[in-house]
């Protein structure tokens, strides 16, 4: 749990409103050593006292602006408070420390998306792919950006890119269902949603309503 807080923010994206950025894509951080000075802030986060954690982390970062672990935990704490502006500023600091970090660019894309700045979101997702062309979360982010703009064919292209790299990535089929619904292919959308739920049953808790609405609205029985 401690290590998860330490570096997990990189992919803490996904999707209060979008399946591609749920925290289930946390990287495996087994073996990551946590700096001793972060123990207090981690304990505060785990107890739910996010504000206290932020205060302590800010003190650490003031003393050492390059403390990458502290910055990652701080970004995660801001995200828990939905303080996207502060999370963006912190992620930019992380990006300046590690210019090869594709994940932090995806995180920035997500954060700008939450602020409604789709142009900036698209820019960071594309930058992430420039660093790592196989990063499926970046393709997913672009797919949702295109969907939000009504660029349905371009959104489907991003779904295809994801499928070619990770055919069993469940959130991709949520995105596919949304795009197919927007295109009017309702039966195909049902298939996509069912595929997502078969791959990751927990998605049904959040997105099962989309499948129910499709069936009721269009008289679909599958």
C-alpha positions as CSV (number, residue, x, y, z in Angstrom):
1,X,0.0,0.0,0.0
2,X,2.8,2.4,0.9
3,X,4.6,1.8,-2.4
4,X,1.4,2.2,-4.3
5,X,1.0,5.7,-2.9
6,X,4.6,6.4,-3.7
7,X,4.6,6.0,-7.5
8,X,1.1,4.9,-8.3
9,X,-0.1,8.3,-9.4
10,X,1.4,7.8,-12.9
11,X,-1.6,5.9,-14.0
12,X,-4.1,7.1,-11.5
13,X,-6.1,8.3,-14.4
14,X,-8.7,7.0,-16.0
15,X,-12.0,7.9,-15.1
16,X,-14.4,9.3,-12.7
17,X,-16.3,9.7,-16.0
18,X,-14.1,7.6,-18.2
19,X,-13.1,4.0,-17.9
20,X,-9.7,4.4,-19.3
21,X,-8.3,6.1,-16.2
22,X,-9.5,4.0,-13.3
23,X,-6.9,3.3,-10.7
24,X,-6.8,-0.4,-11.6
25,X,-3.9,0.4,-13.9
26,X,-1.6,1.1,-11.0
27,X,1.9,-0.2,-11.9
28,X,3.5,-3.0,-9.9
29,X,5.6,-1.2,-7.3
30,X,6.7,-4.2,-5.3
31,X,10.2,-3.6,-4.1
32,X,10.1,0.2,-4.4
33,X,11.8,1.6,-1.3
34,X,9.9,4.5,0.3
35,X,11.9,7.4,1.6
36,X,11.7,7.4,5.4
37,X,10.6,11.0,5.6
38,X,7.4,10.1,3.7
39,X,6.2,7.7,6.4
40,X,4.1,10.4,8.1
41,X,2.4,11.7,5.0
42,X,1.7,8.2,3.8
43,X,0.1,7.3,7.1
44,X,-2.0,10.5,6.9
45,X,-3.2,9.6,3.4
46,X,-4.1,6.1,4.4
47,X,-6.1,7.3,7.4
48,X,-8.0,9.8,5.1
49,X,-6.3,13.0,6.4
50,X,-5.3,14.2,2.9
51,X,-4.9,17.9,4.0
52,X,-2.4,16.9,6.7
53,X,-0.5,14.8,4.2
54,X,-0.3,17.7,1.7
55,X,1.0,20.1,4.4
56,X,3.8,17.6,5.3
57,X,4.6,16.9,1.7
58,X,4.8,20.6,0.8
59,X,7.4,21.0,3.6
60,X,9.5,18.2,2.1
61,X,9.3,19.6,-1.4
62,X,10.2,23.1,-0.2
63,X,13.4,21.6,1.3
64,X,14.1,19.5,-1.8
65,X,12.3,20.5,-5.0
66,X,13.7,17.4,-6.7
67,X,12.3,14.8,-4.2
68,X,10.5,12.8,-6.8
69,X,8.8,10.4,-4.5
70,X,7.4,13.3,-2.4
71,X,6.2,14.9,-5.6
72,X,4.4,11.8,-6.8
73,X,2.6,11.3,-3.4
74,X,1.7,15.0,-3.4
75,X,0.3,14.8,-6.9
76,X,-1.8,11.8,-5.8
77,X,-3.0,13.7,-2.8
78,X,-4.1,16.7,-4.9
79,X,-5.9,14.3,-7.2
80,X,-7.8,12.8,-4.2
81,X,-9.1,16.3,-3.5
82,X,-9.8,16.9,-7.2
83,X,-7.5,19.8,-7.1
84,X,-6.5,19.4,-10.7
85,X,-4.6,22.7,-11.0
86,X,-2.2,21.8,-8.2
87,X,-1.9,18.3,-9.5
88,X,-0.9,19.6,-12.9
89,X,1.7,21.9,-11.4
90,X,3.2,19.0,-9.4
91,X,3.2,16.6,-12.4
92,X,5.0,19.2,-14.4
93,X,7.7,19.3,-11.7
94,X,8.0,15.5,-12.0
95,X,8.2,15.7,-15.7
96,X,11.0,18.2,-15.5
97,X,12.9,15.8,-13.2
98,X,12.4,12.8,-15.5
99,X,11.8,13.8,-19.1
100,X,11.6,10.2,-20.2
101,X,8.5,9.5,-18.1
102,X,5.7,8.8,-20.5
103,X,3.3,8.0,-17.7
104,X,3.4,11.5,-16.2
105,X,2.4,12.9,-19.6
106,X,-0.6,10.6,-19.6
107,X,-1.4,11.9,-16.1
108,X,-1.2,15.4,-17.4
109,X,-3.4,14.6,-20.3
110,X,-6.0,13.2,-17.9
111,X,-5.8,16.2,-15.6
112,X,-6.3,18.7,-18.4
113,X,-9.2,16.6,-19.7
114,X,-10.8,16.9,-16.3
115,X,-10.5,20.7,-16.6
116,X,-12.1,20.6,-20.0
117,X,-9.0,21.6,-21.9
118,X,-9.1,18.9,-24.6
119,X,-6.3,20.6,-26.7
120,X,-3.8,20.4,-23.9
121,X,-5.0,16.9,-23.0
122,X,-4.4,15.8,-26.6
123,X,-1.0,17.3,-26.7
124,X,0.2,15.4,-23.6
125,X,-1.3,12.1,-24.7
126,X,0.6,12.5,-28.0
127,X,3.8,13.5,-26.2
128,X,3.4,10.3,-24.1
129,X,3.2,8.2,-27.3
130,X,6.3,10.0,-28.6
131,X,8.1,8.6,-25.6
132,X,6.4,5.2,-25.5
133,X,4.4,4.3,-28.6
134,X,2.9,1.2,-26.9
135,X,1.4,3.0,-23.9
136,X,-2.2,2.0,-24.2
137,X,-3.5,4.5,-21.7
138,X,-2.4,7.3,-24.0
139,X,-4.4,5.8,-26.9
140,X,-7.3,5.5,-24.5
141,X,-7.0,9.1,-23.5
142,X,-6.9,10.2,-27.1
143,X,-9.9,8.0,-27.8
144,X,-12.0,9.7,-25.2
145,X,-10.9,13.2,-26.4
146,X,-12.0,12.3,-29.9
147,X,-15.3,11.0,-28.6
148,X,-15.9,14.1,-26.6
149,X,-15.3,16.1,-29.7
150,X,-17.6,13.9,-31.8
151,X,-14.7,12.6,-33.9
152,X,-16.1,9.1,-33.8
153,X,-13.9,7.5,-36.5
154,X,-10.8,8.9,-34.9
155,X,-11.9,7.6,-31.5
156,X,-12.4,4.1,-33.1
157,X,-8.9,4.4,-34.5
158,X,-7.6,4.7,-31.0
159,X,-9.6,1.7,-29.9
160,X,-8.0,-0.3,-32.7
161,X,-4.5,0.9,-31.6
162,X,-5.3,-0.4,-28.1
163,X,-6.7,-3.7,-29.3
164,X,-3.6,-4.4,-31.4
165,X,-1.5,-4.0,-28.3
166,X,-3.7,-5.3,-25.5
167,X,-6.7,-7.2,-26.8
168,X,-7.9,-8.0,-23.3
169,X,-7.8,-4.5,-21.9
170,X,-11.3,-4.3,-20.5
171,X,-11.7,-0.5,-20.3
172,X,-11.1,-0.3,-24.1
173,X,-14.4,-2.1,-24.6
174,X,-16.2,0.5,-22.5
175,X,-14.9,3.2,-24.8
176,X,-15.8,1.0,-27.8
177,X,-19.4,0.7,-26.5
178,X,-19.7,4.4,-26.1
179,X,-18.4,5.1,-29.6
180,X,-20.6,2.4,-31.2
181,X,-23.6,3.8,-29.3
182,X,-22.8,7.3,-30.7
183,X,-22.6,5.8,-34.2
184,X,-26.0,4.1,-33.8
185,X,-24.6,0.6,-33.8
186,X,-26.5,-0.4,-30.7
187,X,-26.3,-4.2,-30.9
188,X,-22.5,-4.0,-31.4
189,X,-22.3,-1.7,-28.4
190,X,-24.0,-4.3,-26.3
191,X,-21.5,-6.9,-27.4
192,X,-18.7,-4.4,-26.5
193,X,-20.0,-3.8,-23.0
194,X,-20.5,-7.5,-22.3
195,X,-16.9,-8.1,-23.4
196,X,-15.7,-5.4,-21.0
197,X,-17.7,-7.0,-18.1
198,X,-16.5,-10.5,-19.0
199,X,-12.9,-9.3,-18.8
200,X,-13.3,-7.2,-15.7
201,X,-16.5,-7.8,-13.8
202,X,-15.9,-4.8,-11.5
203,X,-16.6,-2.5,-14.4
204,X,-20.2,-3.5,-14.3
205,X,-20.7,-1.7,-11.0
206,X,-20.0,1.7,-12.7
207,X,-20.9,1.1,-16.4
208,X,-23.6,-1.6,-16.2
209,X,-26.2,1.2,-16.4
210,X,-25.0,2.0,-19.9
211,X,-25.9,-1.5,-21.0
212,X,-29.2,-1.4,-19.2
213,X,-30.1,1.8,-20.9
214,X,-29.3,0.5,-24.3
215,X,-31.4,-2.6,-23.8
216,X,-34.4,-0.6,-22.5
217,X,-34.2,2.2,-25.0
218,X,-33.7,0.1,-28.1
219,X,-35.5,-3.1,-27.1
220,X,-32.4,-5.2,-27.2
221,X,-32.5,-8.6,-25.5
222,X,-28.9,-9.7,-25.5
